[in-house]
Amino acid sequence: MKQFYFLCGLPRAGNTLLASLINQNKNVTITANSILADILFDIYKLYNHEIFLNFPDKKSLQNVSKNVFNNYYSDWKANIIIDRSTWGTPMNLFILKEIFENLKFIILYRPVLECLASFVKLVKPNDIQNYCDQIMSEEGIIGKNLWSIKNIINSKEKYQIVHYGNLILNPEKEIKNIFNFLNIKYQKLKFKNIKQLKINNIEYNDEIIEMPNLHKIRTKDIKKSKYDIKKILPEEIIKKYEFLDLKI
């Protein structure tokens, strides 16, 4: 029987790097962005379907939800799966609690303005202010993940914070902390000449989302890119979002 834990990280906060490092351990796999939250949400919507309401066999439908994780990951070799998604949003968290009794979350966090600047530097949008507002919205790539993290903390779930800056400075220490939190035996990992993320011989295809290199990591060594946020983000955006950082 596989064990399941959950990664809720802000984008551009080292999610792919963390997976590339931890996945060297053959018994543990951090997933790419997971589709399971969408699958489970679509199943949950069936509770309002006319056919279900006409014959409300709740237990049988619950059996489908409860077996989604084991069925989806049945061919994966690792016994411990850390599924990455916005699992902390209210509906996703509600659905998880219907399936699992003992939830544990890894929260990968980076200051919001750094995440914004990293996206702008990567995408180079024509209208920076509009682009930032889009990705900071409740359904935007940063906004939704930030909402997810806030709700995990406010709901008093079990979680382990990993700050991006600490992950870059001392990745081994941070990974040992994660393994200790999840009660996993630590095995020595490589922190130089690491490989791009590949799981079951599948890699990210960032051309699909029109953001080439979104999930590419430095492979030679681990270090933080240096750039001046004030030169990348408009002053209006800095003032608008600088107070959103969580005190964690």
C-alpha positions as a Markdown table, in Angstrom:
| # | Residue | x | y | z |
|---|---|---|---|---|
| 1 | Met | 0.0 | 0.0 | 0.0 |
| 2 | Lys | 1.4 | 3.4 | -1.0 |
| 3 | Gln | 1.6 | 6.4 | 1.3 |
| 4 | Phe | 0.5 | 9.8 | 0.1 |
| 5 | Tyr | 1.6 | 13.2 | 1.2 |
| 6 | Phe | 1.1 | 16.6 | -0.4 |
| 7 | Leu | 3.2 | 19.4 | -1.7 |
| 8 | Cys | 1.7 | 22.9 | -1.9 |
| 9 | Gly | 4.3 | 25.3 | -3.1 |
| 10 | Leu | 4.3 | 28.7 | -4.6 |
| 11 | Pro | 5.4 | 28.6 | -8.3 |
| 12 | Arg | 9.0 | 29.7 | -8.9 |
| 13 | Ala | 9.8 | 28.6 | -5.4 |
| 14 | Gly | 11.9 | 25.5 | -6.2 |
| 15 | Asn | 9.2 | 22.9 | -6.6 |
| 16 | Thr | 10.9 | 21.3 | -9.6 |
| 17 | Leu | 14.3 | 21.5 | -8.0 |
| 18 | Leu | 13.0 | 19.9 | -4.8 |
| 19 | Ala | 11.4 | 17.1 | -6.8 |
| 20 | Ser | 14.6 | 16.5 | -8.9 |
| 21 | Leu | 16.6 | 16.1 | -5.6 |
| 22 | Ile | 14.2 | 14.0 | -3.6 |
| 23 | Asn | 13.3 | 11.7 | -6.5 |
| 24 | Gln | 16.8 | 10.4 | -6.5 |
| 25 | Asn | 15.5 | 8.3 | -3.6 |
| 26 | Lys | 13.8 | 5.4 | -5.5 |
| 27 | Asn | 11.2 | 4.9 | -2.8 |
| 28 | Val | 10.0 | 8.5 | -2.8 |
| 29 | Thr | 8.5 | 10.5 | -5.7 |
| 30 | Ile | 7.4 | 14.1 | -5.7 |
| 31 | Thr | 5.0 | 14.5 | -8.7 |
| 32 | Ala | 4.9 | 17.1 | -11.4 |
| 33 | Asn | 1.8 | 19.4 | -11.3 |
| 34 | Ser | -0.9 | 16.9 | -10.5 |
| 35 | Ile | -4.2 | 16.4 | -12.3 |
| 36 | Leu | -5.8 | 14.5 | -9.4 |
| 37 | Ala | -7.4 | 17.6 | -7.8 |
| 38 | Asp | -9.3 | 18.2 | -11.0 |
| 39 | Ile | -10.3 | 14.5 | -11.3 |
| 40 | Leu | -11.6 | 14.4 | -7.7 |
| 41 | Phe | -13.4 | 17.7 | -8.1 |
| 42 | Asp | -15.2 | 16.4 | -11.2 |
| 43 | Ile | -16.2 | 13.3 | -9.3 |
| 44 | Tyr | -17.5 | 15.4 | -6.4 |
| 45 | Lys | -19.7 | 17.4 | -8.9 |
| 46 | Leu | -21.6 | 14.1 | -9.6 |
| 47 | Tyr | -23.2 | 14.4 | -6.2 |
| 48 | Asn | -25.4 | 17.1 | -7.8 |
| 49 | His | -26.0 | 15.2 | -11.0 |
| 50 | Glu | -29.7 | 14.3 | -11.7 |
| 51 | Ile | -28.9 | 10.6 | -12.2 |
| 52 | Phe | -27.1 | 10.4 | -8.7 |
| 53 | Leu | -29.9 | 12.4 | -7.0 |
| 54 | Asn | -32.4 | 10.0 | -8.6 |
| 55 | Phe | -30.6 | 7.1 | -6.9 |
| 56 | Pro | -28.2 | 8.5 | -4.3 |
| 57 | Asp | -25.7 | 5.7 | -3.8 |
| 58 | Lys | -23.2 | 7.8 | -1.9 |
| 59 | Lys | -21.1 | 4.9 | -0.6 |
| 60 | Ser | -20.4 | 3.6 | -4.1 |
| 61 | Leu | -19.4 | 7.0 | -5.4 |
| 62 | Gln | -17.2 | 7.5 | -2.3 |
| 63 | Asn | -15.4 | 4.2 | -3.2 |
| 64 | Val | -14.5 | 5.8 | -6.5 |
| 65 | Ser | -12.9 | 8.8 | -4.9 |
| 66 | Lys | -11.1 | 6.8 | -2.2 |
| 67 | Asn | -9.5 | 4.6 | -4.8 |
| 68 | Val | -8.4 | 7.4 | -7.2 |
| 69 | Phe | -4.9 | 7.8 | -5.7 |
| 70 | Asn | -4.1 | 4.1 | -5.6 |
| 71 | Asn | -5.4 | 3.5 | -9.1 |
| 72 | Tyr | -3.7 | 6.5 | -10.6 |
| 73 | Tyr | -0.3 | 5.7 | -9.0 |
| 74 | Ser | -0.6 | 1.9 | -9.2 |
| 75 | Asp | 2.2 | 1.6 | -11.8 |
| 76 | Trp | 4.6 | 4.0 | -10.1 |
| 77 | Lys | 7.5 | 2.3 | -8.4 |
| 78 | Ala | 7.9 | 4.5 | -5.4 |
| 79 | Asn | 5.9 | 3.5 | -2.2 |
| 80 | Ile | 5.8 | 7.1 | -1.0 |
| 81 | Ile | 4.1 | 9.7 | -3.3 |
| 82 | Ile | 4.2 | 13.4 | -2.6 |
| 83 | Asp | 1.4 | 14.8 | -4.8 |
| 84 | Arg | 1.9 | 18.4 | -5.9 |
| 85 | Ser | -1.2 | 20.6 | -6.4 |
| 86 | Thr | -3.3 | 23.3 | -4.8 |
| 87 | Trp | -4.6 | 20.8 | -2.2 |
| 88 | Gly | -5.2 | 23.5 | 0.4 |
| 89 | Thr | -8.0 | 25.4 | -1.3 |
| 90 | Pro | -11.2 | 24.8 | 0.7 |
| 91 | Met | -12.9 | 22.4 | -1.7 |
| 92 | Asn | -9.7 | 20.4 | -2.4 |
| 93 | Leu | -8.9 | 20.1 | 1.3 |
| 94 | Phe | -12.5 | 19.0 | 2.0 |
| 95 | Ile | -12.2 | 16.3 | -0.6 |
| 96 | Leu | -8.8 | 15.1 | 0.8 |
| 97 | Lys | -10.3 | 14.9 | 4.3 |
| 98 | Glu | -13.0 | 12.6 | 2.9 |
| 99 | Ile | -10.3 | 10.2 | 1.6 |
| 100 | Phe | -7.4 | 10.4 | 4.1 |
| 101 | Glu | -7.4 | 10.5 | 7.9 |
| 102 | Asn | -3.8 | 11.8 | 8.5 |
| 103 | Leu | -2.9 | 14.5 | 6.1 |
| 104 | Lys | 0.6 | 16.0 | 6.0 |
| 105 | Phe | 1.6 | 18.9 | 3.7 |
| 106 | Ile | 4.9 | 20.3 | 2.5 |
| 107 | Ile | 4.7 | 24.1 | 2.0 |
| 108 | Leu | 7.4 | 25.5 | -0.3 |
| 109 | Tyr | 7.4 | 29.3 | 0.2 |
| 110 | Arg | 9.1 | 32.2 | -1.5 |
| 111 | Pro | 8.3 | 35.9 | -1.1 |
| 112 | Val | 5.5 | 36.9 | -3.4 |
| 113 | Leu | 7.3 | 39.7 | -5.1 |
| 114 | Glu | 10.2 | 37.4 | -5.9 |
| 115 | Cys | 7.8 | 34.9 | -7.5 |
| 116 | Leu | 6.2 | 37.7 | -9.5 |
| 117 | Ala | 9.5 | 39.1 | -10.7 |
| 118 | Ser | 10.6 | 35.6 | -11.7 |
| 119 | Phe | 7.6 | 35.1 | -13.8 |
| 120 | Val | 7.9 | 38.5 | -15.5 |
| 121 | Lys | 11.6 | 37.9 | -16.1 |
| 122 | Leu | 10.7 | 34.5 | -17.7 |
| 123 | Val | 7.6 | 35.5 | -19.7 |
| 124 | Lys | 8.5 | 39.1 | -20.6 |
| 125 | Pro | 4.8 | 40.2 | -21.0 |
| 126 | Asn | 4.0 | 43.4 | -22.9 |
| 127 | Asp | 1.6 | 44.6 | -20.1 |
| 128 | Ile | 3.4 | 43.7 | -16.9 |
| 129 | Gln | 0.8 | 45.2 | -14.6 |
| 130 | Asn | -2.1 | 43.3 | -16.2 |
| 131 | Tyr | -0.1 | 40.1 | -16.3 |
| 132 | Cys | 0.8 | 40.3 | -12.6 |
| 133 | Asp | -2.9 | 41.0 | -11.7 |
| 134 | Gln | -3.9 | 37.9 | -13.7 |
| 135 | Ile | -1.5 | 35.5 | -12.0 |
| 136 | Met | -2.3 | 37.0 | -8.6 |
| 137 | Ser | -6.0 | 36.5 | -9.0 |
| 138 | Glu | -7.8 | 33.8 | -7.0 |
| 139 | Glu | -7.5 | 31.4 | -10.0 |
| 140 | Gly | -4.1 | 32.7 | -11.1 |
| 141 | Ile | -1.0 | 30.6 | -10.9 |
| 142 | Ile | 0.4 | 32.4 | -7.8 |
| 143 | Gly | -2.9 | 33.6 | -6.3 |
| 144 | Lys | -4.5 | 30.1 | -6.2 |
| 145 | Asn | -1.4 | 28.6 | -4.6 |
| 146 | Leu | -1.1 | 31.4 | -2.1 |
| 147 | Trp | -4.8 | 30.8 | -1.2 |
| 148 | Ser | -4.1 | 27.1 | -0.9 |
| 149 | Ile | -1.2 | 27.6 | 1.5 |
| 150 | Lys | -3.1 | 30.2 | 3.7 |
| 151 | Asn | -6.0 | 27.8 | 4.1 |
| 152 | Ile | -3.7 | 24.9 | 5.2 |
| 153 | Ile | -2.2 | 27.1 | 7.8 |
| 154 | Asn | -5.6 | 28.6 | 9.0 |
| 155 | Ser | -7.1 | 25.1 | 9.1 |
| 156 | Lys | -4.3 | 24.0 | 11.4 |
| 157 | Glu | -3.3 | 21.1 | 9.3 |
| 158 | Lys | 0.0 | 19.3 | 9.8 |
| 159 | Tyr | 2.6 | 21.0 | 7.6 |
| 160 | Gln | 6.3 | 21.6 | 7.2 |
| 161 | Ile | 7.5 | 25.0 | 5.8 |
| 162 | Val | 10.4 | 25.0 | 3.4 |
| 163 | His | 11.6 | 28.5 | 2.5 |
| 164 | Tyr | 13.1 | 28.8 | -1.0 |
| 165 | Gly | 16.1 | 30.7 | 0.3 |
| 166 | Asn | 16.9 | 28.0 | 2.8 |
| 167 | Leu | 16.5 | 25.3 | 0.2 |
| 168 | Ile | 19.0 | 27.0 | -2.1 |
| 169 | Leu | 21.5 | 27.6 | 0.7 |
| 170 | Asn | 21.3 | 24.2 | 2.4 |
| 171 | Pro | 19.2 | 21.8 | 0.4 |
| 172 | Glu | 20.4 | 18.7 | 2.4 |
| 173 | Lys | 19.3 | 20.2 | 5.7 |
| 174 | Glu | 15.9 | 21.1 | 4.3 |
| 175 | Ile | 15.3 | 17.7 | 2.8 |
| 176 | Lys | 16.3 | 16.0 | 6.0 |
| 177 | Asn | 13.7 | 18.2 | 7.8 |
| 178 | Ile | 11.1 | 17.0 | 5.3 |
| 179 | Phe | 12.0 | 13.4 | 5.7 |
| 180 | Asn | 11.9 | 13.7 | 9.4 |
| 181 | Phe | 8.5 | 15.3 | 9.3 |
| 182 | Leu | 7.2 | 12.5 | 7.0 |
| 183 | Asn | 9.0 | 9.8 | 9.0 |
| 184 | Ile | 11.1 | 8.7 | 6.0 |
| 185 | Lys | 14.6 | 7.4 | 6.3 |
| 186 | Tyr | 17.0 | 9.8 | 4.7 |
| 187 | Gln | 19.4 | 8.5 | 2.0 |
| 188 | Lys | 22.3 | 10.5 | 0.7 |
| 189 | Leu | 21.5 | 12.6 | -2.4 |
| 190 | Lys | 23.6 | 14.4 | -5.0 |
| 191 | Phe | 23.5 | 18.2 | -5.0 |
| 192 | Lys | 25.7 | 18.8 | -8.0 |
| 193 | Asn | 25.3 | 17.6 | -11.6 |
| 194 | Ile | 21.7 | 16.8 | -10.9 |
| 195 | Lys | 19.3 | 15.8 | -13.7 |
| 196 | Gln | 16.2 | 17.6 | -15.1 |
| 197 | Leu | 13.0 | 16.3 | -13.7 |
| 198 | Lys | 11.8 | 13.1 | -15.4 |
| 199 | Ile | 9.3 | 10.7 | -13.9 |
| 200 | Asn | 8.5 | 7.4 | -15.5 |
| 201 | Asn | 10.4 | 8.7 | -18.6 |
| 202 | Ile | 8.0 | 11.6 | -18.9 |
| 203 | Glu | 9.2 | 15.3 | -18.9 |
| 204 | Tyr | 7.4 | 18.6 | -18.7 |
| 205 | Asn | 6.4 | 20.0 | -22.1 |
| 206 | Asp | 6.4 | 23.7 | -21.4 |
| 207 | Glu | 5.7 | 24.6 | -25.0 |
| 208 | Ile | 2.1 | 23.6 | -24.4 |
| 209 | Ile | 1.6 | 26.4 | -21.8 |
| 210 | Glu | 3.8 | 28.8 | -23.9 |
| 211 | Met | 6.3 | 29.3 | -21.1 |
| 212 | Pro | 9.5 | 27.6 | -22.4 |
| 213 | Asn | 11.9 | 26.6 | -19.6 |
| 214 | Leu | 9.3 | 27.2 | -16.8 |
| 215 | His | 10.4 | 23.9 | -15.3 |
| 216 | Lys | 14.0 | 23.8 | -16.3 |
| 217 | Ile | 16.5 | 23.8 | -13.4 |
| 218 | Arg | 20.2 | 24.5 | -13.0 |
| 219 | Thr | 21.9 | 21.1 | -13.2 |
| 220 | Lys | 25.5 | 21.9 | -12.5 |
| 221 | Asp | 25.0 | 23.3 | -9.1 |
| 222 | Ile | 22.3 | 25.0 | -6.9 |
| 223 | Lys | 22.2 | 28.7 | -6.6 |
| 224 | Lys | 19.8 | 31.6 | -6.7 |
| 225 | Ser | 19.5 | 33.9 | -9.6 |
| 226 | Lys | 20.3 | 37.5 | -8.7 |
| 227 | Tyr | 18.1 | 40.3 | -10.0 |
| 228 | Asp | 16.7 | 43.6 | -8.8 |
| 229 | Ile | 12.9 | 43.3 | -8.2 |
| 230 | Lys | 12.5 | 47.1 | -8.5 |
| 231 | Lys | 14.0 | 47.0 | -12.1 |
| 232 | Ile | 11.6 | 44.2 | -13.1 |
| 233 | Leu | 8.3 | 45.1 | -11.4 |
| 234 | Pro | 6.4 | 48.4 | -11.7 |
| 235 | Glu | 6.2 | 50.4 | -8.5 |
| 236 | Glu | 2.3 | 50.0 | -8.6 |
| 237 | Ile | 2.7 | 46.2 | -8.5 |
| 238 | Ile | 5.2 | 46.3 | -5.7 |
| 239 | Lys | 2.9 | 48.5 | -3.6 |
| 240 | Lys | -0.1 | 46.4 | -4.4 |
| 241 | Tyr | 1.3 | 43.0 | -3.5 |
| 242 | Glu | 4.2 | 43.6 | -1.1 |
| 243 | Phe | 2.0 | 43.1 | 2.0 |
| 244 | Leu | 0.6 | 39.7 | 0.9 |
| 245 | Asp | 3.6 | 37.7 | 2.3 |
| 246 | Leu | 2.7 | 35.2 | 5.0 |
| 247 | Lys | 4.5 | 35.5 | 8.3 |
| 248 | Ile | 5.8 | 31.9 | 8.2 |
